[in-house]
Amino acid sequence: MIVNIGANYLTRIGGHDLTLRAAIDNITNRRYWMFQYSDYIAPGDPRMVSVNAKIDF
């Protein structure tokens, strides 16, 4: 089983909306195969961490 987690945090800075996001895909860093077509397989993605911020002006 592949486990992914994520979180969002909403706040205001200087009168503007700010959204902070963080996510971890494949948190256990498990090795696996992806079946994309009936005759094609590929290794699955390793653990990946992403962080971003969005501000609305």
FENNOR-V238095 format. One record per residue. N is the residue number from 1. RES is the residue in one small letter. PSI is psi in whole degrees, -180 to 180 (NA if undefined). OMEGA is omega in degrees with one decimal (NA if undefined). Layout:
<<N/RES/PSI/OMEGA> <N/RES/PSI/OMEGA>>
This chain:
<<1/m/133/177.7> <2/i/131/-176.9> <3/v/129/176.3> <4/n/143/175.5> <5/i/158/178.0> <6/g/162/179.5> <7/a/148/174.6> <8/n/146/174.5> <9/y/123/-179.6> <10/l/135/178.7> <11/t/179/175.7> <12/r/136/176.6> <13/i/124/179.4> <14/g/31/179.8> <15/g/8/-179.9> <16/h/142/176.6> <17/d/134/178.9> <18/l/129/176.4> <19/t/124/175.4> <20/l/134/-179.1> <21/r/146/173.7> <22/a/144/-180.0> <23/a/148/172.8> <24/i/121/176.4> <25/d/141/-178.3> <26/n/56/-173.3> <27/i/-28/179.8> <28/t/-2/-179.7> <29/n/39/-178.5> <30/r/140/174.6> <31/r/138/-177.9> <32/y/168/178.1> <33/w/140/174.9> <34/m/130/175.9> <35/f/108/-176.2> <36/q/-32/176.6> <37/y/175/-178.3> <38/s/-22/-178.1> <39/d/23/-176.1> <40/y/126/174.1> <41/i/156/179.7> <42/a/153/176.4> <43/p/143/178.6> <44/g/164/-179.0> <45/d/144/175.0> <46/p/-177/177.4> <47/r/135/178.3> <48/m/136/179.6> <49/v/134/176.2> <50/s/143/178.9> <51/v/136/176.1> <52/n/163/178.3> <53/a/143/177.5> <54/k/129/176.8> <55/i/135/179.0> <56/d/121/179.1> <57/f/NA/NA>>
